[in-house]
């Protein structure tokens, strides 16, 4: 099995319980919105070079999810829509989760694949690789 590093430093693909995941490490940016936005753009370009749909795991632990960050992330996911098989987010507060859900539901065109939020990263990864 051959893996390379994504712009965020994750192995691509990341093998987990017999499945493949693409990890977007958007955590630990704290209040560095500019750094986070740069990484989102780099990841978008990286994913855009792939022809397959991906199971995407997003880590937001220790990143402040301001309205600007939420708006940029939702736009980012909208541009990646064709590359998403399943999407899960971890590390979101209850309020941020509600804001993200609301904005994701308003995407045009709408996301074509399921999105789930989890507090436990391992449960999130298991959900991604589980079929059905």
C-alpha positions, 0 to 999 in steps of 0.5 A: 500500500502506497501513501503520500503526505497531504498538505496538512501532513496526513498520510493519503490515503490513511488506512483505517479498519480496512478502509481509506480515509482522507484526514483534513487536519484543521485543528490546532489553528486556534485563532490563526484564520489566515493559516487555516484558509491557506491550508484549506486552499492547499487541500482543495488543490490536492483533492482536486487532483484525485479522480475518486470520491473520498471519505473525508474526516475533518478535525477542528479541535482547538480551532476557533470556529468564527462565522468567517471560518464557518463560511469559508469552510462551507464554501470549501466543502461546496467546491469539493462536493464532487470529491466527497463520498462521506464527510465527518467533522470532529471537535465542534462545539454544540453551537458551531455544529448547529451553525455548520449544519445550517450553512451546509444545508443551504449549499447550492448545489446541495451536498450529495453525500452524508455528513455526520458530526462526532465528538469521538474521532475513532467513532467518526472514522469507523462511521466513515469506513462502514458501508451503508 
